[in-house]
Amino acid sequence: MAKNSDNEKAITIYDIAKEAGVSPSTVSRVLTNSVNVRPEKRERIEALIEKYNFRPNAMAKGLSDTRSRVLGVLMADIRNPFYSAVYVACENAALARGYRVILSCTLGETEREIEQLDIMKQQRVESIIQIGGRVDAVITDSSYIKKAKEISAQLPIITSGKIDEVSCYRVVIDANEAIRLLTEHLIGLGHERIALVGGRLDVISTYEKYMTYCRILKEHGIPINKRYVYEGRYDYDAGYSGVQELFAMKEKPTAIIAINDFCAAGVIRKLIEDGYRVPEDVSVVSYDNTYITNLIFPKLTSIDYDYETFGKMLADTAIDVANGMSVPTFRTVTPRLVIRESSAARK
C-alpha cells in the first residue's frame, strides 16, 4: 500500500477513486485488467496508480475484487401503490442481471434521507436509486445537496427527479406530456371548467403539470381560473377536501384532474356523497394507473407509465454506470393515457 509523501497517509483504493472521480469498483476493475472500463477513466486511474506507486496488499486486493452486486433504493413511501409498482419493476430488472436490492422507505423526511445515503454507502451498494423525497423538490434542500455531493463523488446516484448542483443520472417521467394527454382528453370531451386537485407546487413534477395545464388552456382559448387549483397532499383526504372546497363555488368544475389514483378515490367518494354522478355530471381523471383504477367505481381514466420499462431503465442505468459503461445522463419515460369509465362528454 502506497504512502502520500505530503503527510505519510496510506493511500487506499478509495483515495484513488475519489481523486479520479470514479467509484472504488472502477479502480478495482483497472487493477484486475477488466475490459469494462472506459478508456478515459482507465487513463486517469492508471496515472494516479503510477503517481502514488499504489500497490494494494493481498488482503486489500481481495476485498477490492469482491463486488457487492447490490443496488440501494431510497423511496419516499412504499405504501403508495405508485412507489411499490416502480420498486417491484426495479427489483425484478436488477435480479435478472444478477443484482440484489436494498430498500429504504424515507417517508420524505430530509434527515432520514441524508442518514440513509450514509447507510447505503456503508453497506457497499454499487449505485443508489432515489425515487421521491428531496429529489422531487423544485429547489433542493441545501443540507441534502451537501450530502449528495459527498456521496456522488464515491458512487453513482440515479434519480427520478433532480438534485440541484449534483452530478447524477436522471430517469424522469415526462410530466408535461402526462398533463397534456389528460387536459386535451377532457377538452376534446367538451370540458372547459377543468380543476386540478391535490399535489404541491413546490414539487417539480406537480409544478410542471400546473404550468403545462395553464399553457394548454390558453392555447384553446379557455380562461385560467386559479380557484380551480386545489393544492394538498398526495392522498385520499386531499381529493375529498378538494371537492368540498371546489363545489362550494357558484361556477363548479365539470371535470377534475386528480394528482394520483389515491386522490381520485377521495374525489369520487365526495362527489357521490354530494349527489353528483361520475362521469355524467363530473368527469374524473388521474395519474399513475395503479391497481386502484379498477377498484374504483366507475373505473378510472388514468395516465400509465409502463412500470416494467420504467423500473428497468432505473436498474439498468444503475448497473451500467457501476460497471463503467457509457450511459445517458438523462432519460425520459413516455406516459400514455388509459381511458376507462370515469370520463365522458360534458352535457
C-alpha positions in Angstrom: 0.0 0.0 0.0 1.5 3.4 -1.1 2.1 6.4 1.1 1.3 10.0 0.3 4.6 11.9 0.6 2.9 15.0 1.9 1.5 13.6 5.1 2.6 9.9 5.0 -1.0 8.8 4.9 -1.6 5.4 3.5 -3.2 5.6 0.0 -6.2 3.3 -0.4 -8.3 2.3 -3.3 -10.9 4.8 -2.1 -8.4 7.7 -2.3 -7.6 6.7 -5.8 -11.3 6.5 -6.7 -12.1 9.9 -5.1 -9.2 11.7 -6.9 -10.1 10.1 -10.2 -13.8 10.9 -9.8 -14.9 7.3 -10.2 -16.2 4.5 -7.9 -13.9 2.2 -6.0 -15.3 -0.7 -8.1 -14.0 1.0 -11.2 -10.5 1.3 -9.7 -10.8 -2.4 -8.8 -11.6 -3.3 -12.4 -8.5 -1.4 -13.6 -6.3 -3.2 -11.1 -7.7 -6.6 -12.3 -7.4 -5.6 -16.0 -11.2 -5.7 -16.6 -12.2 -4.6 -20.1 -15.4 -2.9 -18.7 -13.7 0.5 -18.1 -13.9 3.5 -20.4 -10.5 4.5 -21.8 -10.5 8.0 -20.4 -11.3 6.6 -16.9 -8.7 3.9 -17.2 -6.0 6.5 -18.1 -6.9 8.8 -15.1 -6.8 5.8 -12.7 -3.5 4.4 -14.1 -1.9 7.8 -13.9 -2.8 8.1 -10.2 -1.7 4.5 -9.5 1.7 5.4 -11.0 1.8 8.8 -9.2 1.4 7.2 -5.8 3.1 3.9 -6.7 -0.1 2.3 -5.5 0.2 -1.5 -4.9 -2.7 -3.0 -2.8 -1.6 -5.7 -0.4 -3.1 -9.2 -0.8 -5.9 -8.6 1.7 -6.9 -5.3 0.3 -6.8 -6.6 -3.2 -9.0 -9.5 -2.2 -11.5 -7.0 -0.7 -11.4 -4.7 -3.7 -12.0 -7.5 -6.1 -15.2 -8.5 -4.3 -18.2 -6.9 -5.9 -21.3 -6.5 -3.7 -23.7 -6.6 -6.8 -26.2 -4.7 -4.6 -28.2 -1.6 -5.5 -29.6 0.7 -2.9 -33.1 2.2 -3.4 -34.4 5.1 -1.4 -38.1 5.5 -1.9 -40.5 8.2 -0.4 -43.3 5.9 0.7 -43.7 2.3 -0.3 -47.3 2.3 0.9 -48.2 4.4 -2.1 -49.0 2.0 -5.0 -47.0 4.1 -7.5 -43.8 3.6 -5.5 -44.5 -0.1 -4.9 -45.1 -0.7 -8.6 -41.9 1.1 -9.5 -39.9 -0.8 -6.8 -41.1 -4.2 -7.9 -40.2 -3.5 -11.5 -36.8 -2.1 -10.5 -36.0 -5.1 -8.3 -37.1 -7.6 -11.0 -34.9 -5.9 -13.5 -32.0 -6.0 -11.1 -32.5 -9.7 -10.2 -32.5 -10.5 -13.9 -29.0 -9.1 -14.1 -27.7 -10.8 -11.0 -28.1 -7.9 -8.6 -29.9 -7.7 -5.3 -31.7 -4.6 -4.0 -31.7 -3.0 -0.5 -34.8 -0.8 0.0 -35.2 2.1 2.4 -38.5 3.9 2.9 -37.6 7.5 3.8 -41.2 9.0 4.2 -39.9 12.2 2.6 -38.0 13.3 5.7 -34.8 15.2 4.9 -32.8 13.9 7.9 -33.8 10.3 7.2 -32.8 10.6 3.6 -29.4 12.0 4.5 -28.9 9.3 7.1 -29.9 6.6 4.5 -27.4 7.8 2.0 -24.6 7.2 4.5 -26.0 3.8 5.4 -26.2 2.7 1.8 -22.5 3.6 1.3 -21.6 1.6 4.4 -23.5 -1.4 3.0 -21.3 -1.2 -0.1 -24.0 -0.7 -2.6 -22.7 -0.1 -6.1 -25.3 2.6 -7.0 -28.1 4.4 -5.3 -31.5 4.9 -6.9 -33.7 7.6 -5.3 -37.4 8.0 -6.1 -39.4 10.7 -4.4 -38.5 12.9 -1.4 -35.9 15.6 -1.8 -35.3 14.8 -5.4 -38.8 15.9 -6.2 -38.4 19.4 -4.8 -38.4 22.5 -7.2 -35.5 23.8 -5.1 -33.3 21.1 -3.4 -32.7 21.4 0.3 -29.1 22.8 0.9 -28.3 20.1 3.5 -29.3 17.4 1.1 -27.2 18.9 -1.7 -24.1 18.8 0.6 -24.6 15.1 1.5 -25.5 14.1 -2.1 -22.3 15.8 -3.4 -20.2 13.8 -0.9 -21.9 10.5 -1.8 -21.9 11.1 -5.6 -18.1 11.6 -5.5 -17.9 7.9 -4.4 -20.7 6.1 -6.1 -23.4 6.9 -8.7 -26.8 8.3 -7.8 -29.7 7.7 -10.2 -32.9 9.6 -9.6 -36.4 10.0 -10.9 -36.2 13.7 -10.2 -33.2 16.0 -9.8 -30.7 17.2 -7.2 -29.5 20.8 -7.7 -25.7 21.2 -8.1 -25.1 17.5 -8.0 -24.0 15.3 -10.9 -26.4 12.4 -11.1 -28.2 10.2 -13.6 -31.8 11.1 -14.2 -34.6 8.7 -15.4 -37.6 11.0 -15.4 -41.3 10.7 -16.3 -42.4 13.2 -18.9 -44.8 15.2 -16.7 -45.6 17.7 -19.4 -46.8 15.0 -21.7 -48.8 13.4 -18.9 -50.8 16.6 -18.2 -51.1 17.4 -21.9 -52.8 14.0 -22.5 -55.3 14.5 -19.7 -56.1 18.1 -20.4 -56.6 17.6 -24.1 -58.6 14.5 -23.5 -61.1 16.5 -21.3 -61.1 19.5 -23.7 -61.9 17.1 -26.5 -64.9 15.9 -24.5 -66.2 19.5 -24.3 -65.0 20.4 -20.8 -63.7 23.9 -20.1 -64.1 24.2 -16.4 -61.3 21.8 -15.5 -59.9 21.6 -11.9 -56.6 20.3 -10.6 -56.9 18.6 -7.2 -54.0 17.5 -4.9 -50.3 17.9 -5.0 -48.0 20.8 -4.0 -46.5 23.3 -6.3 -43.1 23.1 -4.6 -42.8 19.6 -6.1 -41.2 19.8 -9.5 -43.5 17.3 -11.4 -46.6 19.0 -9.9 -45.3 22.4 -10.8 -44.5 21.4 -14.4 -48.0 19.9 -14.7 -49.6 23.1 -13.5 -47.6 25.3 -15.9 -48.4 23.0 -18.9 -52.1 22.9 -17.8 -52.2 26.7 -17.9 -50.5 26.8 -21.3 -52.9 24.3 -22.9 -56.0 26.1 -21.6 -54.6 29.3 -23.0 -53.9 27.6 -26.4 -57.6 26.5 -26.5 -58.8 30.0 -25.6 -60.1 28.8 -22.2 -59.7 31.3 -19.3 -57.5 30.2 -16.4 -59.3 30.2 -13.1 -56.8 29.9 -10.3 -59.6 28.9 -7.9 -59.8 25.6 -9.8 -56.4 24.6 -8.5 -56.6 22.9 -5.1 -53.2 22.3 -3.5 -52.9 19.5 -1.0 -51.2 16.2 -0.2 -51.0 13.2 -2.4 -53.6 11.1 -0.7 -57.3 10.3 -0.4 -58.0 13.2 2.0 -56.7 15.7 -0.5 -59.2 14.6 -3.1 -62.1 14.6 -0.6 -61.3 18.1 0.8 -60.6 19.4 -2.7 -64.2 18.6 -3.9 -65.6 20.0 -0.7 -63.9 23.4 -1.5 -64.4 23.5 -5.2 -68.0 22.6 -5.2 -68.8 25.3 -2.7 -68.2 27.7 -5.6 -71.0 29.1 -7.7 -69.4 28.1 -11.0 -68.5 24.5 -10.4 -66.0 22.5 -12.5 -67.3 19.9 -14.9 -64.1 17.9 -14.8 -61.3 17.1 -12.3 -57.7 16.0 -12.8 -56.6 14.3 -9.6 -52.9 14.2 -8.8 -52.9 10.4 -8.4 -55.2 7.5 -8.1 -55.4 7.7 -4.3 -56.5 11.3 -4.6 -59.0 10.4 -7.3 -60.6 7.9 -4.9 -61.3 10.7 -2.4 -62.6 12.9 -5.2 -65.1 10.3 -6.4 -66.2 9.4 -2.9 -67.1 13.0 -2.0 -68.8 13.7 -5.4 -71.1 10.6 -4.9 -71.8 11.6 -1.2 -72.9 15.0 -2.5 -75.2 13.5 -5.1 -73.1 14.0 -8.2 -72.7 11.3 -10.8 -69.4 10.3 -12.4 -69.0 10.8 -15.3 -72.5 12.1 -16.2 -72.2 15.2 -14.0 -68.4 15.4 -13.4 -65.6 13.6 -15.2 -62.6 12.5 -13.1 -59.2 11.5 -14.4 -55.8 10.9 -12.7 -52.2 9.8 -12.8 -50.3 6.5 -12.1 -52.7 3.8 -13.4 -52.2 1.7 -10.3 -54.4 -1.3 -9.3 -56.8 1.3 -7.7 -58.1 2.3 -11.1 -60.0 -1.0 -11.4 -61.2 -0.9 -7.7 -63.0 2.4 -8.0 -66.5 2.6 -9.5 -66.6 3.8 -12.2 -63.2 2.5 -13.3 -60.8 5.3 -13.5 -59.2 7.0 -16.6 -55.6 7.4 -15.7 -52.0 8.0 -17.0 -49.8 4.9 -17.3 -46.0 4.9 -17.1 -45.3 1.4 -18.2 -43.8 0.4 -14.8 -41.8 -2.5 -16.2 -39.9 -0.2 -18.6 -39.5 2.5 -16.0 -38.1 0.1 -13.4 -35.8 -1.5 -16.0 -34.5 1.9 -17.0 -33.6 2.8 -13.4 -32.0 -0.6 -12.7 -30.1 -0.8 -16.0 -28.7 2.7 -15.6 -27.6 2.0 -12.0 -25.9 -1.3 -13.0 -24.3 0.0 -16.2 -22.8 3.1 -14.5 -21.4 0.9 -11.7 -19.7 -1.2 -14.4 -18.1 1.8 -16.0 -20.3 1.7 -19.1 -21.2 4.9 -21.1 -24.8 5.8 -20.0 -27.0 8.8 -21.0 -27.3 11.2 -18.0 -30.9 12.0 -18.8 -33.6 9.6 -20.0 -37.4 10.1 -20.1 -40.3 7.7 -19.6 -43.2 8.4 -22.0 -46.6 8.2 -20.5 -49.8 7.0 -22.1 -53.5 7.6 -21.5 -55.7 4.7 -20.5 -59.3 5.7 -21.0 -61.9 3.9 -18.8 -65.4 4.8 -17.5 -64.8 7.9 -15.3 -64.5 10.5 -18.2 -67.3 11.4 -20.6 -68.6 14.2 -22.8 -69.8 17.3 -21.0 -73.6 17.6 -21.0 
